[in-house]
Amino acid sequence: MMRKHMSTSDGTTITEDPRLTPTDDGDHERFAHYVPKAKLTAALVNGTPVVALCGKVWVPSRDPERYPVCPECVDIKANLHR
């Protein structure tokens, strides 16, 4: 995992965590994803990114009821409860 480091004029170092960079590529956009409810609520209120079970990172803004559930998220959730 590659992290980006930037320095500001006052000497502060800013580190960007790539896990929190929204991904808008591939079939992930065609599915609703599983995210812990508390994290989803906070994301909807604050406009912050969430990470789905499958690894998809995005800022929720669409009605998940309009999309089928991500098969990767379904598999991961099923294996968590075994």
C-alpha positions in Angstrom: 0.0 0.0 0.0 1.5 3.3 -1.1 0.9 6.3 1.1 1.4 9.9 -0.2 3.2 12.3 2.1 3.0 16.1 1.6 4.6 18.9 3.6 3.1 22.3 4.2 4.9 25.6 4.6 4.7 25.4 8.4 6.4 22.0 8.4 3.3 19.9 9.0 3.3 16.5 7.2 0.0 15.3 5.7 -0.3 11.6 4.9 -3.0 10.4 2.5 -4.4 7.0 3.3 -5.2 5.3 0.0 -7.7 3.0 1.6 -9.9 6.1 2.1 -9.7 7.3 -1.5 -13.0 6.7 -3.2 -12.9 4.2 -6.1 -15.2 4.9 -8.9 -14.1 2.2 -11.3 -15.4 -1.2 -12.3 -18.6 -3.1 -11.5 -18.6 -1.8 -7.9 -20.7 1.1 -9.1 -23.5 -1.2 -10.2 -24.1 -2.7 -6.7 -25.2 -1.8 -3.2 -22.5 -2.7 -0.7 -22.5 -3.9 3.0 -21.1 -1.3 5.4 -21.4 -1.2 9.2 -24.6 0.8 10.0 -22.9 3.2 12.4 -20.2 4.0 9.8 -22.9 4.5 7.1 -24.9 6.9 9.3 -21.8 9.0 10.1 -20.8 9.0 6.4 -24.3 10.2 5.3 -24.2 13.0 8.0 -20.6 14.1 7.5 -20.0 13.3 3.8 -17.1 11.1 4.6 -16.0 7.9 2.7 -16.9 4.4 3.9 -15.2 1.1 3.2 -17.5 -1.9 2.2 -16.8 -5.5 3.1 -15.5 -6.0 -0.4 -13.0 -3.1 -0.2 -15.0 -0.6 -2.2 -14.4 3.0 -0.9 -16.9 5.7 -1.6 -19.0 8.5 -0.2 -22.6 7.2 0.0 -25.1 9.4 -1.9 -27.4 7.0 -3.8 -30.4 4.9 -2.7 -29.0 1.4 -2.2 -32.5 -0.1 -2.7 -32.2 0.7 -6.5 -29.2 -1.7 -6.9 -28.5 -5.4 -6.4 -26.3 -6.3 -3.5 -22.6 -6.8 -4.3 -21.9 -10.6 -4.6 -18.5 -10.1 -3.0 -20.0 -8.4 0.1 -22.6 -11.2 0.3 -19.9 -13.9 0.3 -17.8 -12.1 2.9 -20.8 -11.5 5.2 -21.8 -15.1 4.9 -18.3 -16.2 5.9 -18.2 -13.8 8.8 -21.2 -15.5 10.5 -19.9 -19.1 10.3 
